[in-house]
Amino acid sequence: MSRARLFGSLCGLVFLLNLARIVFAPLLDVFIAEFAIGEATAGLIATLVWVGSASLRLPTGWVLTKVPRHRVVVASGVVLTASSAFAATAMTVPHLMAGALLMGVASGIYFVSANPLLSELYPSRIGRIMGIHGAASQIAAVIAAPFVALSMLVDWRLALCAIAAGAALGTAYTWHAAKGTEMPTAGRADREFVAGALSEWRIIVTALALVGAAVFVWQGVFNFYELYMQSKDLSDRTAGTMLTLVFAAGVPAFYVGGDLADRFPHVPYLLGIVGAFAACLLALTLVDGLLALVVLTALLGFIIHALFPAADTYLLDTLPDSTRGSAYAVFSSVWMLTQSLGSSVVGLVLERGYAYDTVFATAALCLGATIVVLAALERAGRLPS
């Protein structure tokens, strides 16, 4: 029961941390009006959240070799509470940027420490636990826009104040739940960050090869999804609804994808998800009808979000106790960096005059080619599993 309470508190905390990463996107037009800034400066504010999320993942991995995981998780909640309150009081753009960066830092600290902790709390069902935890995080992506719209009835700062208040309560409860829980001892052997990460380089590289290209493409797809749907002659409102559908499909996908990750061999399962994502993306470029777009949008959102708990399960279930935290921190840092570059590269290609369908179809075919190569290596027994 004590572990269940701790797990429940972490699901609440991850919801708030992911909401903190996403909440700035629907606030950009408000920032443009209030601070008299341009789109580029406003976009930088949102970008800084993700920069912050990637920035301290490696240092956090080193900290985990010295400090118990649950204490680092609590520290991430403290950072989120303070940074959200700090951002809510912003009267200048640099102040707001600093707050956004620190809110992102909190999420990076959390994911690197909480995911290994969860895998060690529930070692026999890592996939299901990661799926439930991920679904709690994904709900934040679905409700972010309505949450901001509701706060705007009073003031945009209310959204950040609500995150700060929720984080304070969630952090306090997590600390309370952790004190009453017997923590696993698996991570105590992980004490050499560099040596631990280097010893598992084959698993880290394999995981990045399996999922890195897919999340790179996905970042480019979803950041331009509304514009892509508009290029298929959908109205602005319908295009926005399609983006919401992509994220909503991710809620059940996390749970189902994590559960299946416990049932199937990790590498073939990951290859199947990436292959299905590539096929779905290619099909999306070949249709124009509303019904077909709705079906493929929901399917695309479901498939790609099933990838995240499957990837985490592969790493956390395959890595030994003595290197899990260190190696996962390295993987997480590089994976986050890979994701962040996707939208920039896709935007650059689109600016050169290429059509959305051409860009996304090419990306899907390239993904398919990588799957063929990796599948051949897997059949030859060349990939760690």
Summary of the structure (lengths in Angstrom):
residues: 385
radius of gyration: 20.3
end to end distance: 32.4
largest distance: 60.9
contacts: 1426
relative contact order: 0.14
helix: 83%
strand: 0%
